[in-house]
Amino acid sequence: VVADAMAATEVTALAARKFPSLSGGEKARVMLARVLAQQTQIMLWDEPTAALDIRHQESVLRIARQRAAQGDAIVVVLHDLALAAAYADQVAILSQGQIAAYGPPAEVFTAKLLSDVYSYEVEIVSHPRTGVPLVLPVR
């Protein structure tokens, strides 16, 4: 179980190193391997992609999707709206401690709502290949 979790998070090569010697991203992936090795069916992941490069961000959220497809409940807290739009079945947008909107990203991610919540003007465009909403700040 541990070997499978380490392989899934690509940390097998780090096994001989002490935890304090790892980079922030390596530590995050090791901690995710710990969670996966517990084989729980309900997980709450708080910013699991923080300190990760793009490849590992995508890998972590693919793991979440795979676990969800197997019937596990995964709640992921993200500030990266592009990742949330690409991987979430449902999103909840919080504003001042309250749920401002809940539903599929394609329905919830509107320019008006996100501009209001974040107090910064954004526009929403569809990814040219996947159609997933992309949130772009108006600069």
C-alpha positions in Angstrom: 0.0 0.0 0.0 2.8 2.4 0.9 4.8 1.6 -2.2 1.7 2.2 -4.4 1.0 5.5 -2.7 4.7 6.6 -3.1 4.7 5.5 -6.8 1.4 7.4 -7.4 2.8 10.6 -6.0 6.3 10.1 -7.6 8.2 10.1 -4.3 9.7 6.6 -4.3 13.2 8.1 -5.2 12.9 10.3 -2.1 12.5 7.4 0.4 16.1 7.6 1.7 16.0 11.3 2.3 15.0 12.9 5.6 11.7 14.8 5.5 13.3 18.2 6.5 15.7 18.0 3.6 12.9 17.9 1.0 11.7 20.9 -0.9 8.2 22.3 -0.3 6.8 20.5 -3.3 8.5 17.2 -2.4 7.1 17.5 1.2 3.6 18.1 -0.2 3.8 15.0 -2.4 5.1 12.9 0.5 2.3 14.1 2.7 -0.2 13.2 0.0 1.3 9.7 -0.3 0.7 9.4 3.5 -2.9 10.3 3.0 -3.3 7.8 0.1 -1.7 5.0 2.1 -4.4 5.3 4.7 -6.9 4.2 2.1 -9.7 6.3 3.5 -12.8 6.8 1.4 -13.4 10.4 2.5 -10.6 13.0 2.2 -10.3 16.7 2.7 -7.3 18.2 0.8 -6.4 21.8 1.6 -4.4 23.4 -1.2 -2.8 20.1 -2.3 -1.2 21.8 -5.3 0.6 24.6 -3.4 4.3 24.6 -4.0 4.0 22.2 -6.9 5.1 22.7 -10.5 2.5 22.3 -13.2 3.2 18.6 -13.9 2.7 17.7 -10.3 -0.3 19.9 -9.9 -2.0 18.0 -12.7 -0.9 14.7 -11.3 -2.3 15.4 -7.9 -5.7 16.4 -9.3 -5.7 13.4 -11.6 -5.3 11.3 -8.5 -8.3 13.0 -6.9 -10.4 12.4 -10.0 -9.4 8.7 -10.1 -10.3 8.3 -6.4 -13.6 10.0 -7.0 -14.3 7.8 -9.9 -13.7 4.8 -7.6 -16.4 6.1 -5.3 -14.3 8.1 -2.8 -15.4 11.5 -1.6 -12.8 14.1 -2.2 -13.2 17.7 -1.1 -10.4 19.9 -2.4 -9.8 23.5 -1.3 -8.1 25.5 -4.2 -7.5 29.1 -5.0 -6.4 28.2 -8.6 -9.7 28.5 -10.4 -8.3 27.0 -13.6 -7.5 23.8 -11.8 -10.8 23.8 -10.1 -12.6 24.2 -13.4 -10.6 21.5 -15.1 -11.0 18.8 -12.4 -14.0 19.5 -10.1 -17.4 17.9 -10.6 -18.9 20.6 -8.4 -17.5 23.8 -7.0 -18.5 26.0 -4.1 -17.5 29.7 -4.3 -17.1 31.2 -0.8 -17.5 34.9 -0.1 -17.2 36.3 3.4 -17.6 32.9 4.9 -20.8 32.1 3.0 -21.4 30.0 -0.1 -22.0 32.4 -2.9 -22.6 29.8 -5.6 -22.5 26.0 -5.9 -22.7 23.7 -8.9 -20.7 22.6 -11.9 -17.8 24.9 -12.8 -19.2 25.7 -16.2 -22.4 27.1 -14.5 -20.8 28.7 -11.4 -17.8 30.4 -13.0 -19.3 33.6 -14.4 -17.5 36.8 -14.8 -20.0 38.8 -12.7 -19.9 36.4 -9.8 -16.1 35.9 -9.7 -15.5 39.6 -10.2 -17.8 40.4 -7.3 -16.4 37.8 -5.0 -12.8 38.6 -5.6 -13.3 42.4 -6.0 -11.3 42.2 -9.2 -12.6 42.2 -12.8 -12.2 38.9 -14.6 -13.5 37.4 -17.8 -14.4 33.8 -18.6 -13.3 32.2 -21.8 -13.6 28.6 -22.9 -10.5 26.5 -23.4 -10.2 26.1 -27.2 -9.7 22.3 -27.0 -11.6 21.2 -23.9 -14.2 23.9 -23.4 -13.3 24.1 -19.7 -13.9 27.7 -18.4 -10.7 29.7 -18.0 -10.7 32.6 -15.6 -8.6 35.5 -16.8 -8.0 38.7 -14.9 -8.7 41.9 -16.9 -5.4 43.7 -17.0 
